[in-house]
Amino acid sequence: MSDAAAAAYAMAPRERSRARSLVGDGGAAWLLTLPAIIAYLLMILLPLAGVLALAFTDYEFGGTSFRWIGSENFADMLKDRTFMASIRNTVIYCFFVVPLSIGIALLLAILIEAGARGRAFFRAVFFLPVVSLTVAMATAWQYLLHPSIGPVNAVLRGLGLGTPNWLGSSDWVLMSLGMIGVWENVGFNLVLFLAGLTAIPRELYGAAEVDGAKSAWSRFALVTWPLLGPTLLFVIIITMTRSIRVFDSVQTLTQGGPNNASEVLLRTIYQEGFHYFKFGYSAAITLVFLAIVLAVMLVQTRLIDRRIHYG
Amino acid sequence: MTRMTLTRRQGLAVMGGAAATIAMPAVARAQSVEINVHYSMPAIFKEAQDAVMEAFTKKHPEVKAAYVNPTPTYEDGAQLLLRNAATNSMPEVSFQGLNRLRMFAERGIAQDLAPLLAKEGDLAKLGYSPALLGLGFHAKTQCGLAFAASNPISYYNMDLLKKAGITDAGFPASWDKVIDNSKRIKALGDGNEGMFFRWPGDDWMFSALLYGHGGRMLNDAETDVAFNGAEGLAALKLLDRMVKEGGMPNFAGTADLQAFAAGKLGQMFRTTAQVRSIANSVGTNFQLQTSLMPVIDPVKGRLPTGGAGGMITTKDPRKQEAAWMFLKFATSPEGTTLMVKNTGYVPCNQIAIDDPSYLADFYKQNPLFQAATRQVPLMVPWYAFPGQNSVRVTQVMVDNLARIAEQKATPEQVLADMAAEVRKLIPRQG
């Protein structure tokens, strides 16, 4: 999904032929992608190279010198209680947020799409969390989930149920953050699914019905689900990367506590770099983080892409 | 009206005169020195710093002092200085968290103030008592001067105490009483909580319990932990009792402040730096009262000091002199008075503390601010751990305290783990 390919593809046919006549086919492509390539080099590859170099040093922010220490930073990670907790928590968080936020979004999208009215209203309502500022919303969550004055626990108390300490107990904190993550992601996924649904040709449903797909479920399984494939792949990738990148809610609500129970990868990177000033170690964790993101994307595109047929 | 005519000579004289007047300020400017000053947490310090700057400029017009953009937190402030150190563009004076001065001293950024102080002669006349100087003495150098100090105090919701039938005059002088009160407030139900001791965040509040027992963080040579003795265990056991007997909840982030402002928390133990904001958020909801920290050991007991200290970063003698003038003024009885009136921190100048002409009226009108100032004789520096893992050590301690707060480990287990983990993070030899 490189910008270069997209740019070349986006060219109108007439421009393509004119460009071809001047510098030849391959040359034109390179020429047209040149700005994107330069931007990519400067903005992404160069800083990445810097991070890569830093990861093998013991450089500290503000320090005047550094040493090359090989893979020591990576060896340290395996012994680092905080890092291991942060990997584990990030994985659990992803497995909680990704399926739930995609499942709920799909369900809501189909319901809204099927509904006769109020489409715009529901779309706006569920999209609100996406456009609201996480840090500001975190304050609202903090109040809602407050152990003694929060409305959630007030309701539970009224019903005679237990009142968990949502953000203060290490048994609940990850789940609470997960629920907030689902809430944040559902709206975004919903809009993507709605776009995907409207792109499915109506006549296919008619055709399916003629061919004997009488129930709503069989129409979903035969038409909606397979044709939603490309959207789904995109939604999975986006939600996955958004979940791996969770930071704001953790930083504002729990600061990784109690006792690392809600420490996540991005916060560890931030903490190591800007709190402890260990730039080298922080860079090394960033590389691990990048490797994970890349691996996830590769697995998804390779495995799932094969089974998807694009309309 | 006669027409004015100028001869050539006259014209030249006028022009020369004009040139001279234009040139004059340039001469004056060359004599004055420009310095930049940096501070953090404008939400708390802006008014105080602006007042100090205004008074300073009036008194020393020859120094052109200006603030660089203040940073939102101490952490950001430390980052800014480290970044500036790398590019050689540091502000000449910087106010940093008292426990971060050590790092700047160890990295050679904070200049030693001892020679500048030596030139002043009698330091007592300036109000710099040995205890106050000690707040800025780290790594064998006088790397800073305390500007604003805080210590932990008690906040009470008097209405809630009354509701729980606690009417005895005066405040709990002991933790036993606090814990007993907490039990009774919690028994009211309806989400009421008896107490919160603000142990998360950093090691500061834990050190209040440790110092309260007369304990210390590390040994004198700073080669090994010293908190793993009887005092440390007693401190952890006290925290354990707050949870076990007092039913202390595990509040994350600022949940304790919210519960307190909502009138659902009876007793809260936090820094005095928040007196102003807590009083504002409480408003007239209930009767708020502050008091001293419950005394643990009346003889050996001490309390940690938080707050900000000023350091000088420039090595240039002329700039250093100007920077010193500013820092000296900010920490003078006059500067301290401006700081106290605008923030609520504890004064860091002995004369401002002792001489009633400076702050007596203020404290009479603002009794909530008295608690911290009455504890000044007990204040010892917020311990800054040596070496590169200085800040990480505090996190390790907080992580271990969480295990007690959640009742997942005994004080004995936690103490042993904490000692082992901190030992790994301090430099091998002094």
Boltz contact constraints between the chains, C-beta under 6 A:
constraints:
  - contact:
      token1: [A, 61]
      token2: [B, 82]
      max_distance: 6.0
  - contact:
      token1: [A, 62]
      token2: [B, 82]
      max_distance: 6.0
  - contact:
      token1: [A, 62]
      token2: [B, 85]
      max_distance: 6.0
  - contact:
      token1: [A, 146]
      token2: [B, 255]
      max_distance: 6.0
  - contact:
      token1: [A, 147]
      token2: [B, 249]
      max_distance: 6.0
  - contact:
      token1: [A, 148]
      token2: [B, 191]
      max_distance: 6.0
  - contact:
      token1: [A, 148]
      token2: [B, 193]
      max_distance: 6.0
  - contact:
      token1: [A, 148]
      token2: [B, 259]
      max_distance: 6.0
  - contact:
      token1: [A, 148]
      token2: [B, 264]
      max_distance: 6.0
  - contact:
      token1: [A, 149]
      token2: [B, 259]
      max_distance: 6.0
  - contact:
      token1: [A, 149]
      token2: [B, 262]
      max_distance: 6.0
  - contact:
      token1: [A, 149]
      token2: [B, 264]
      max_distance: 6.0
  - contact:
      token1: [A, 165]
      token2: [B, 250]
      max_distance: 6.0
  - contact:
      token1: [A, 167]
      token2: [B, 252]
      max_distance: 6.0
  - contact:
      token1: [A, 168]
      token2: [B, 250]
      max_distance: 6.0
  - contact:
      token1: [A, 168]
      token2: [B, 251]
      max_distance: 6.0
  - contact:
      token1: [A, 168]
      token2: [B, 252]
      max_distance: 6.0
  - contact:
      token1: [A, 254]
      token2: [B, 252]
      max_distance: 6.0
  - contact:
      token1: [A, 258]
      token2: [B, 402]
      max_distance: 6.0
  - contact:
      token1: [A, 259]
      token2: [B, 399]
      max_distance: 6.0
  - contact:
      token1: [A, 259]
      token2: [B, 402]
      max_distance: 6.0
  - contact:
      token1: [A, 259]
      token2: [B, 403]
      max_distance: 6.0
  - contact:
      token1: [A, 276]
      token2: [B, 391]
      max_distance: 6.0
  - contact:
      token1: [A, 276]
      token2: [B, 392]
      max_distance: 6.0
